């Protein structure tokens, strides 16, 4: 007896791509410095440690419907902390500074839909 092939929805590929984009971008960075950078068409996000510039660019363009001009990334190494007599280490984080094309903007107050 043969097993019937699973039927997938028509937009399953689009749903998988959207899920991938949500995995790349972790959260927006809302600090005094990132708010000042927004005046120069720049937005800052925390991203996954294994995300590269191309995947960050495609994720931002797909989720926010904007045109990305440039992506700069940096990895902040986690600090060593002491709690009582135990040494611990904070997690490493990766940030992406995204420069948007002229006339483009992202409103971070509304959140992702």
The first five atom37 places (N, CA, C, CB, O) and aatype in JSON, in Angstrom:
{
  "aatype": [20, 20, 20, 20, 20, 20, 20, 20, 20, 20, 20, 20, 20, 20, 20, 20, 20, 20, 20, 20, 20, 20, 20, 20, 20, 20, 20, 20, 20, 20, 20, 20, 20, 20, 20, 20, 20, 20, 20, 20, 20, 20, 20, 20, 20, 20, 20, 20, 20, 20, 20, 20, 20, 20, 20, 20, 20, 20, 20, 20, 20, 20, 20, 20, 20, 20, 20, 20, 20, 20, 20, 20, 20, 20, 20, 20, 20, 20, 20, 20, 20, 20, 20, 20, 20, 20, 20, 20, 20, 20, 20, 20, 20, 20, 20, 20, 20, 20, 20, 20, 20, 20, 20, 20, 20, 20, 20, 20, 20, 20, 20, 20, 20],
  "atom_mask": [
    [1, 1, 1, 1, 1],
    [1, 1, 1, 1, 1],
    [1, 1, 1, 1, 1],
    [1, 1, 1, 1, 1],
    [1, 1, 1, 1, 1],
    [1, 1, 1, 1, 1],
    [1, 1, 1, 1, 1],
    [1, 1, 1, 1, 1],
    [1, 1, 1, 1, 1],
    [1, 1, 1, 1, 1],
    [1, 1, 1, 1, 1],
    [1, 1, 1, 1, 1],
    [1, 1, 1, 1, 1],
    [1, 1, 1, 1, 1],
    [1, 1, 1, 1, 1],
    [1, 1, 1, 1, 1],
    [1, 1, 1, 1, 1],
    [1, 1, 1, 1, 1],
    [1, 1, 1, 1, 1],
    [1, 1, 1, 1, 1],
    [1, 1, 1, 1, 1],
    [1, 1, 1, 1, 1],
    [1, 1, 1, 1, 1],
    [1, 1, 1, 1, 1],
    [1, 1, 1, 1, 1],
    [1, 1, 1, 1, 1],
    [1, 1, 1, 1, 1],
    [1, 1, 1, 1, 1],
    [1, 1, 1, 1, 1],
    [1, 1, 1, 1, 1],
    [1, 1, 1, 1, 1],
    [1, 1, 1, 1, 1],
    [1, 1, 1, 1, 1],
    [1, 1, 1, 1, 1],
    [1, 1, 1, 1, 1],
    [1, 1, 1, 1, 1],
    [1, 1, 1, 1, 1],
    [1, 1, 1, 1, 1],
    [1, 1, 1, 1, 1],
    [1, 1, 1, 1, 1],
    [1, 1, 1, 1, 1],
    [1, 1, 1, 1, 1],
    [1, 1, 1, 1, 1],
    [1, 1, 1, 1, 1],
    [1, 1, 1, 1, 1],
    [1, 1, 1, 1, 1],
    [1, 1, 1, 1, 1],
    [1, 1, 1, 1, 1],
    [1, 1, 1, 1, 1],
    [1, 1, 1, 1, 1],
    [1, 1, 1, 1, 1],
    [1, 1, 1, 1, 1],
    [1, 1, 1, 1, 1],
    [1, 1, 1, 1, 1],
    [1, 1, 1, 1, 1],
    [1, 1, 1, 1, 1],
    [1, 1, 1, 1, 1],
    [1, 1, 1, 1, 1],
    [1, 1, 1, 1, 1],
    [1, 1, 1, 1, 1],
    [1, 1, 1, 1, 1],
    [1, 1, 1, 1, 1],
    [1, 1, 1, 1, 1],
    [1, 1, 1, 1, 1],
    [1, 1, 1, 1, 1],
    [1, 1, 1, 1, 1],
    [1, 1, 1, 1, 1],
    [1, 1, 1, 1, 1],
    [1, 1, 1, 1, 1],
    [1, 1, 1, 1, 1],
    [1, 1, 1, 1, 1],
    [1, 1, 1, 1, 1],
    [1, 1, 1, 1, 1],
    [1, 1, 1, 1, 1],
    [1, 1, 1, 1, 1],
    [1, 1, 1, 1, 1],
    [1, 1, 1, 1, 1],
    [1, 1, 1, 1, 1],
    [1, 1, 1, 1, 1],
    [1, 1, 1, 1, 1],
    [1, 1, 1, 1, 1],
    [1, 1, 1, 1, 1],
    [1, 1, 1, 1, 1],
    [1, 1, 1, 1, 1],
    [1, 1, 1, 1, 1],
    [1, 1, 1, 1, 1],
    [1, 1, 1, 1, 1],
    [1, 1, 1, 1, 1],
    [1, 1, 1, 1, 1],
    [1, 1, 1, 1, 1],
    [1, 1, 1, 1, 1],
    [1, 1, 1, 1, 1],
    [1, 1, 1, 1, 1],
    [1, 1, 1, 1, 1],
    [1, 1, 1, 1, 1],
    [1, 1, 1, 1, 1],
    [1, 1, 1, 1, 1],
    [1, 1, 1, 1, 1],
    [1, 1, 1, 1, 1],
    [1, 1, 1, 1, 1],
    [1, 1, 1, 1, 1],
    [1, 1, 1, 1, 1],
    [1, 1, 1, 1, 1],
    [1, 1, 1, 1, 1],
    [1, 1, 1, 1, 1],
    [1, 1, 1, 1, 1],
    [1, 1, 1, 1, 1],
    [1, 1, 1, 1, 1],
    [1, 1, 1, 1, 1],
    [1, 1, 1, 1, 1],
    [1, 1, 1, 1, 1],
    [1, 1, 1, 1, 1],
    [1, 1, 1, 1, 1]
  ],
  "atom_positions": [
    [[0.82, -1.18, 0.0], [0.0, 0.0, 0.0], [0.87, 1.25, 0.0], [-0.94, -0.01, 1.2], [1.77, 1.38, 0.83]],
    [[0.61, 2.13, -0.9], [1.4, 3.36, -0.99], [0.82, 4.42, -0.08], [1.45, 3.87, -2.44], [-0.39, 4.52, 0.11]],
    [[1.73, 5.2, 0.48], [1.28, 6.32, 1.31], [0.94, 7.5, 0.42], [2.37, 6.72, 2.34], [1.64, 7.79, -0.55]],
    [[-0.13, 8.16, 0.76], [-0.54, 9.33, 0.0], [0.41, 10.48, 0.29], [-2.0, 9.73, 0.33], [0.82, 10.68, 1.43]],
    [[0.75, 11.21, -0.74], [1.64, 12.36, -0.57], [0.9, 13.45, 0.18], [2.14, 12.89, -1.95], [-0.29, 13.69, -0.04]],
    [[1.62, 14.11, 1.07], [1.01, 15.19, 1.83], [0.77, 16.39, 0.93], [1.88, 15.59, 3.03], [1.65, 16.8, 0.16]],
    [[-0.41, 16.95, 1.04], [-0.7, 18.15, 0.29], [-0.3, 19.35, 1.13], [-2.2, 18.22, -0.1], [-0.62, 19.44, 2.31]],
    [[0.39, 20.26, 0.5], [0.8, 21.46, 1.2], [0.02, 22.65, 0.65], [2.32, 21.69, 1.08], [-0.4, 22.63, -0.51]],
    [[-0.16, 23.67, 1.47], [-0.86, 24.85, 0.97], [-0.06, 25.51, -0.15], [-1.1, 25.85, 2.11], [1.15, 25.34, -0.25]],
    [[-0.76, 26.26, -0.97], [-0.13, 26.88, -2.13], [0.98, 27.85, -1.73], [-1.16, 27.61, -2.96], [1.98, 27.98, -2.44]],
    [[0.8, 28.52, -0.61], [1.78, 29.53, -0.22], [2.73, 29.0, 0.86], [1.06, 30.78, 0.29], [3.24, 29.79, 1.66]],
    [[2.97, 27.69, 0.88], [3.85, 27.15, 1.91], [5.28, 27.64, 1.73], [3.82, 25.62, 1.89], [5.99, 27.86, 2.71]],
    [[5.71, 27.83, 0.49], [7.07, 28.33, 0.24], [7.19, 29.75, 0.77], [7.4, 28.29, -1.27], [8.21, 30.1, 1.38]],
    [[6.17, 30.56, 0.55], [6.19, 31.94, 1.05], [6.16, 31.95, 2.57], [5.0, 32.74, 0.49], [6.82, 32.78, 3.2]],
    [[5.4, 31.04, 3.17], [5.33, 30.97, 4.63], [6.67, 30.55, 5.22], [4.22, 30.0, 5.08], [7.08, 31.07, 6.25]],
    [[7.35, 29.6, 4.57], [8.66, 29.17, 5.04], [9.67, 30.3, 4.93], [9.15, 27.95, 4.24], [10.5, 30.49, 5.83]],
    [[9.62, 31.05, 3.84], [10.54, 32.17, 3.67], [10.29, 33.23, 4.72], [10.41, 32.78, 2.26], [11.23, 33.81, 5.26]],
    [[9.01, 33.49, 5.02], [8.67, 34.49, 6.03], [9.16, 34.03, 7.4], [7.15, 34.74, 6.06], [9.66, 34.84, 8.18]],
    [[9.02, 32.74, 7.7], [9.5, 32.21, 8.98], [11.0, 32.35, 9.06], [9.08, 30.74, 9.15], [11.54, 32.64, 10.13]],
    [[11.69, 32.14, 7.95], [13.14, 32.31, 7.93], [13.52, 33.75, 8.23], [13.72, 31.88, 6.58], [14.47, 34.0, 8.97]],
    [[12.78, 34.7, 7.66], [13.09, 36.11, 7.89], [12.9, 36.47, 9.36], [12.21, 37.0, 7.02], [13.67, 37.25, 9.91]],
    [[11.88, 35.9, 9.99], [11.67, 36.16, 11.41], [12.77, 35.55, 12.26], [10.32, 35.63, 11.85], [13.05, 36.05, 13.35]],
    [[13.4, 34.47, 11.8], [14.51, 33.86, 12.53], [15.78, 34.69, 12.41], [14.77, 32.45, 12.02], [16.62, 34.67, 13.32]],
    [[15.95, 35.42, 11.33], [17.16, 36.23, 11.11], [17.14, 37.45, 12.02], [17.27, 36.66, 9.62], [18.13, 37.72, 12.7]],
    [[16.04, 38.18, 12.04], [15.95, 39.4, 12.85], [15.38, 39.04, 14.21], [15.07, 40.48, 12.14], [14.26, 38.54, 14.32]],
    [[16.17, 39.29, 15.26], [15.75, 38.93, 16.61], [14.91, 40.05, 17.23], [16.97, 38.64, 17.49], [13.8, 39.8, 17.71]],
    [[15.44, 41.28, 17.22], [14.71, 42.39, 17.83], [15.31, 43.71, 17.36], [14.74, 42.29, 19.37], [16.47, 43.74, 16.95]],
    [[14.55, 44.79, 17.43], [15.13, 46.1, 17.16], [15.91, 46.6, 18.36], [14.02, 47.12, 16.78], [15.61, 46.23, 19.5]],
    [[16.9, 47.41, 18.11], [17.68, 48.03, 19.19], [17.17, 49.45, 19.34], [19.22, 48.0, 18.89], [17.29, 50.27, 18.43]],
    [[16.59, 49.74, 20.51], [16.06, 51.07, 20.76], [16.89, 51.69, 21.87], [14.53, 51.03, 21.14], [16.62, 51.49, 23.06]],
    [[17.9, 52.44, 21.47], [18.77, 53.15, 22.41], [18.88, 54.59, 21.94], [20.18, 52.47, 22.51], [18.38, 54.97, 20.88]],
    [[19.54, 55.37, 22.75], [19.73, 56.77, 22.38], [20.57, 56.88, 21.11], [20.41, 57.54, 23.53], [20.3, 57.71, 20.24]],
    [[21.57, 56.04, 21.01], [22.46, 56.08, 19.85], [21.75, 55.61, 18.57], [23.7, 55.21, 20.11], [21.93, 56.2, 17.51]],
    [[20.94, 54.56, 18.68], [20.23, 54.08, 17.5], [19.13, 55.05, 17.07], [19.64, 52.7, 17.76], [18.82, 55.16, 15.88]],
    [[18.53, 55.74, 18.02], [17.53, 56.75, 17.69], [18.18, 57.92, 16.97], [16.81, 57.24, 18.96], [17.59, 58.46, 16.03]],
    [[19.37, 58.31, 17.39], [20.1, 59.38, 16.7], [20.5, 58.94, 15.3], [21.34, 59.79, 17.5], [20.53, 59.76, 14.38]],
    [[20.81, 57.66, 15.11], [21.19, 57.15, 13.8], [20.0, 57.12, 12.85], [21.78, 55.76, 13.93], [20.18, 57.17, 11.63]],
    [[18.79, 57.05, 13.39], [17.6, 57.01, 12.53], [17.41, 58.31, 11.77], [16.36, 56.71, 13.37], [16.71, 58.33, 10.75]],
    [[18.01, 59.38, 12.24], [17.95, 60.65, 11.51], [18.75, 60.6, 10.22], [18.45, 61.79, 12.39], [18.56, 61.43, 9.33]],
    [[19.67, 59.62, 10.13], [20.51, 59.46, 8.94], [20.1, 58.22, 8.14], [21.99, 59.36, 9.34], [20.94, 57.6, 7.48]],
    [[18.81, 57.86, 8.19], [18.26, 56.7, 7.48], [18.91, 55.39, 7.89], [18.42, 56.89, 5.99], [19.12, 54.52, 7.05]],
    [[19.24, 55.24, 9.17], [19.84, 54.0, 9.66], [18.94, 53.39, 10.74], [21.26, 54.25, 10.22], [18.36, 54.11, 11.55]],
    [[18.85, 52.07, 10.73], [18.07, 51.33, 11.7], [18.95, 50.22, 12.24], [16.75, 50.76, 11.08], [19.73, 49.62, 11.5]],
    [[18.84, 49.93, 13.55], [19.7, 48.92, 14.18], [18.83, 47.77, 14.68], [20.52, 49.54, 15.36], [17.8, 47.99, 15.32]],
    [[19.27, 46.53, 14.37], [18.57, 45.33, 14.82], [19.56, 44.37, 15.46], [17.84, 44.65, 13.64], [20.72, 44.32, 15.07]],
    [[19.09, 43.61, 16.46], [19.82, 42.43, 16.91], [19.45, 41.32, 15.95], [19.48, 42.06, 18.41], [18.27, 41.11, 15.66]],
    [[20.45, 40.59, 15.47], [20.21, 39.53, 14.5], [20.82, 38.23, 15.0], [20.79, 39.9, 13.12], [21.57, 38.22, 15.98]],
    [[20.5, 37.15, 14.34], [21.03, 35.85, 14.68], [22.54, 35.83, 14.46], [20.34, 34.74, 13.85], [23.05, 36.48, 13.54]],
    [[23.25, 35.08, 15.3], [24.72, 35.03, 15.19], [25.19, 34.44, 13.86], [25.29, 34.23, 16.33], [26.26, 34.8, 13.38]],
    [[24.42, 33.54, 13.27], [24.86, 32.91, 12.02], [24.3, 33.59, 10.77], [24.47, 31.46, 12.02], [24.44, 33.06, 9.67]],
    [[23.66, 34.75, 10.93], [23.11, 35.47, 9.78], [24.21, 36.25, 9.08], [21.98, 36.43, 10.23], [25.06, 36.86, 9.72]],
    [[24.18, 36.22, 7.75], [25.14, 37.0, 6.98], [24.45, 38.25, 6.42], [25.76, 36.15, 5.84], [23.24, 38.41, 6.54]],
    [[25.24, 39.12, 5.81], [24.7, 40.41, 5.36], [23.61, 40.24, 4.31], [25.82, 41.27, 4.8], [22.63, 40.99, 4.31]],
    [[23.76, 39.28, 3.42], [22.77, 39.08, 2.36], [21.43, 38.62, 2.94], [23.28, 38.04, 1.34], [20.38, 39.1, 2.52]],
    [[21.46, 37.71, 3.91], [20.2, 37.25, 4.49], [19.55, 38.33, 5.35], [20.43, 35.98, 5.33], [18.33, 38.42, 5.41]],
    [[20.36, 39.16, 6.01], [19.82, 40.28, 6.79], [19.13, 41.28, 5.85], [20.94, 40.98, 7.6], [18.04, 41.77, 6.14]],
    [[19.78, 41.57, 4.73], [19.22, 42.51, 3.77], [17.89, 41.99, 3.21], [20.21, 42.77, 2.63], [16.92, 42.74, 3.13]],
    [[17.85, 40.73, 2.82], [16.62, 40.18, 2.25], [15.51, 40.11, 3.3], [16.88, 38.78, 1.66], [14.34, 40.31, 2.97]],
    [[15.86, 39.83, 4.57], [14.86, 39.77, 5.62], [14.24, 41.14, 5.88], [15.47, 39.22, 6.91], [13.03, 41.25, 6.02]],
    [[15.06, 42.18, 5.94], [14.55, 43.53, 6.19], [13.69, 43.99, 5.02], [15.72, 44.52, 6.43], [12.63, 44.58, 5.22]],
    [[14.15, 43.73, 3.8], [13.37, 44.14, 2.64], [12.03, 43.41, 2.56], [14.16, 43.9, 1.36], [11.03, 44.0, 2.17]],
    [[12.02, 42.14, 2.94], [10.77, 41.37, 2.87], [9.8, 41.73, 3.99], [11.08, 39.88, 2.91], [8.6, 41.84, 3.75]],
    [[10.3, 41.92, 5.2], [9.42, 42.17, 6.34], [8.89, 43.59, 6.4], [10.14, 41.85, 7.61], [7.75, 43.81, 6.81]],
    [[9.69, 44.56, 5.99], [9.3, 45.96, 6.14], [8.98, 46.66, 4.82], [10.39, 46.71, 6.83], [8.58, 47.82, 4.82]],
    [[9.14, 45.97, 3.68], [8.86, 46.54, 2.36], [9.62, 47.84, 2.13], [7.37, 46.8, 2.2], [9.04, 48.85, 1.74]],
    [[10.93, 47.81, 2.36], [11.8, 48.96, 2.13], [12.97, 48.53, 1.27], [12.29, 49.58, 3.48], [13.2, 47.34, 1.09]],
    [[13.7, 49.5, 0.74], [14.89, 49.24, -0.05], [16.12, 49.48, 0.82], [14.93, 50.14, -1.33], [16.3, 50.58, 1.34]],
    [[16.97, 48.47, 0.99], [18.17, 48.56, 1.82], [19.34, 48.96, 0.95], [18.45, 47.22, 2.55], [19.58, 48.36, -0.1]],
    [[20.07, 49.97, 1.39], [21.24, 50.44, 0.66], [22.51, 49.7, 1.1], [21.41, 51.95, 0.85], [23.32, 49.29, 0.27]],
    [[22.67, 49.53, 2.43], [23.9, 48.92, 2.95], [23.62, 48.27, 4.29], [25.02, 49.97, 3.08], [22.74, 48.71, 5.03]],
    [[24.38, 47.2, 4.61], [24.26, 46.51, 5.89], [25.65, 46.4, 6.51], [23.63, 45.09, 5.71], [26.58, 45.88, 5.89]],
    [[25.78, 46.9, 7.73], [27.01, 46.74, 8.5], [26.69, 45.86, 9.71], [27.61, 48.13, 8.95], [25.65, 46.01, 10.34]],
    [[27.59, 44.93, 10.02], [27.35, 44.03, 11.15], [28.5, 44.11, 12.14], [27.17, 42.58, 10.66], [29.63, 44.46, 11.79]],
    [[28.19, 43.77, 13.4], [29.22, 43.69, 14.43], [28.8, 42.63, 15.43], [29.43, 45.07, 15.13], [27.62, 42.43, 15.69]],
    [[29.8, 41.94, 15.98], [29.54, 40.91, 16.99], [30.09, 41.42, 18.31], [30.18, 39.52, 16.6], [31.28, 41.7, 18.43]],
    [[29.2, 41.53, 19.29], [29.62, 41.95, 20.62], [29.83, 40.69, 21.44], [28.57, 42.91, 21.29], [28.9, 39.92, 21.68]],
    [[31.07, 40.48, 21.87], [31.4, 39.28, 22.64], [30.84, 39.41, 24.05], [32.94, 39.05, 22.69], [30.87, 40.49, 24.65]],
    [[30.32, 38.3, 24.57], [29.73, 38.3, 25.91], [30.78, 38.5, 26.99], [28.97, 37.01, 26.15], [31.89, 37.99, 26.88]],
    [[30.42, 39.22, 28.02], [31.35, 39.49, 29.12], [31.33, 38.35, 30.12], [30.99, 40.82, 29.82], [30.35, 37.62, 30.23]],
    [[32.44, 38.2, 30.83], [32.5, 37.24, 31.92], [31.98, 37.92, 33.18], [33.95, 36.69, 32.12], [32.42, 39.02, 33.52]],
    [[31.06, 37.27, 33.86], [30.47, 37.83, 35.07], [30.65, 36.84, 36.21], [28.98, 38.15, 34.86], [30.73, 35.63, 36.0]],
    [[30.71, 37.38, 37.42], [30.85, 36.54, 38.61], [29.59, 36.68, 39.44], [32.12, 36.94, 39.43], [29.12, 37.79, 39.71]],
    [[29.04, 35.54, 39.85], [27.91, 35.52, 40.76], [28.3, 34.63, 41.93], [26.6, 35.0, 40.05], [28.43, 33.42, 41.79]],
    [[28.48, 35.26, 43.08], [29.03, 34.58, 44.26], [30.39, 34.0, 43.89], [28.06, 33.46, 44.79], [31.29, 34.75, 43.53]],
    [[30.56, 32.69, 43.96], [31.86, 32.12, 43.62], [31.87, 31.46, 42.25], [32.27, 31.11, 44.66], [32.82, 30.76, 41.9]],
    [[30.83, 31.67, 41.47], [30.71, 31.01, 40.18], [30.97, 32.01, 39.07], [29.33, 30.36, 40.03], [30.41, 33.1, 39.06]],
    [[31.83, 31.62, 38.12], [32.05, 32.44, 36.94], [31.02, 32.06, 35.89], [33.5, 32.27, 36.4], [30.7, 30.89, 35.71]],
    [[30.53, 33.05, 35.2], [29.58, 32.81, 34.12], [29.93, 33.71, 32.95], [28.13, 33.06, 34.59], [30.78, 34.59, 33.07]],
    [[29.28, 33.5, 31.83], [29.55, 34.29, 30.64], [28.23, 34.68, 30.0], [30.45, 33.51, 29.63], [27.36, 33.83, 29.8]],
    [[28.09, 35.96, 29.68], [26.91, 36.43, 28.96], [27.01, 35.98, 27.5], [26.77, 37.97, 29.06], [28.12, 35.78, 27.0]],
    [[25.91, 35.82, 26.84], [25.88, 35.36, 25.46], [26.45, 36.42, 24.52], [24.46, 34.99, 25.05], [26.33, 37.62, 24.78]],
    [[27.06, 35.96, 23.43], [27.49, 36.86, 22.37], [26.25, 37.34, 21.62], [28.51, 36.16, 21.41], [25.27, 36.6, 21.5]],
    [[26.29, 38.56, 21.12], [25.18, 39.1, 20.34], [25.72, 39.7, 19.06], [24.39, 40.15, 21.14], [26.86, 40.16, 19.0]],
    [[24.89, 39.7, 18.03], [25.25, 40.29, 16.76], [24.26, 41.39, 16.43], [25.29, 39.22, 15.64], [23.05, 41.2, 16.53]],
    [[24.78, 42.53, 16.02], [23.94, 43.67, 15.64], [24.13, 43.94, 14.16], [24.29, 44.92, 16.48], [25.18, 43.67, 13.59]],
    [[23.1, 44.48, 13.55], [23.17, 44.91, 12.16], [22.71, 46.35, 12.08], [22.31, 43.99, 11.24], [21.61, 46.69, 12.54]],
    [[23.54, 47.21, 11.5], [23.18, 48.6, 11.25], [22.81, 48.68, 9.78], [24.36, 49.61, 11.62], [23.66, 48.49, 8.91]],
    [[21.54, 48.96, 9.51], [21.02, 48.93, 8.15], [20.8, 50.35, 7.67], [19.71, 48.13, 8.09], [20.08, 51.13, 8.3]],
    [[21.43, 50.68, 6.55], [21.24, 51.99, 5.93], [20.16, 51.84, 4.86], [22.57, 52.54, 5.32], [20.29, 51.02, 3.95]],
    [[19.11, 52.62, 4.98], [18.0, 52.56, 4.03], [18.23, 53.55, 2.89], [16.67, 52.85, 4.74], [18.94, 54.53, 3.05]],
    [[17.61, 53.27, 1.76], [17.69, 54.17, 0.62], [16.95, 55.46, 0.95], [17.09, 53.5, -0.65], [16.13, 55.5, 1.86]],
    [[17.25, 56.51, 0.2], [16.63, 57.8, 0.43], [15.11, 57.7, 0.29], [17.19, 58.84, -0.56], [14.6, 57.06, -0.62]],
    [[14.41, 58.32, 1.21], [12.96, 58.33, 1.18], [12.32, 57.11, 1.84], [12.5, 58.43, -0.23], [11.1, 57.06, 1.94]],
    [[13.1, 56.14, 2.27], [12.59, 54.94, 2.93], [12.62, 55.13, 4.44], [13.4, 53.68, 2.51], [13.48, 55.85, 4.95]],
    [[11.69, 54.49, 5.16], [11.66, 54.6, 6.62], [11.01, 53.35, 7.19], [10.89, 55.87, 7.07], [10.16, 52.72, 6.55]],
    [[11.41, 52.99, 8.41], [10.82, 51.88, 9.15], [10.29, 52.44, 10.45], [11.84, 50.73, 9.4], [11.02, 53.1, 11.18]],
    [[9.01, 52.19, 10.74], [8.4, 52.61, 11.98], [8.47, 51.43, 12.96], [6.92, 53.08, 11.76], [7.74, 50.45, 12.8]],
    [[9.33, 51.51, 13.96], [9.51, 50.42, 14.89], [8.46, 50.41, 15.99], [10.87, 50.49, 15.49], [8.38, 49.43, 16.73]],
    [[7.67, 51.44, 16.13], [6.67, 51.51, 17.18], [5.49, 50.57, 16.9], [6.17, 52.93, 17.34], [4.85, 50.09, 17.84]],
    [[5.2, 50.31, 15.64], [4.08, 49.46, 15.29], [4.35, 47.99, 15.47], [3.67, 49.72, 13.89], [3.41, 47.21, 15.66]],
    [[5.62, 47.56, 15.41], [5.95, 46.15, 15.52], [5.79, 45.43, 14.2], [5.11, 45.5, 16.58], [5.33, 46.01, 13.21]],
    [[6.15, 44.15, 14.18], [6.01, 43.34, 12.99], [4.62, 42.74, 12.9], [7.07, 42.23, 12.97], [4.01, 42.44, 13.93]],
    [[4.12, 42.58, 11.71], [2.78, 42.0, 11.51], [2.92, 40.68, 10.79], [1.86, 42.95, 10.7], [1.92, 40.02, 10.53]]
  ]
}
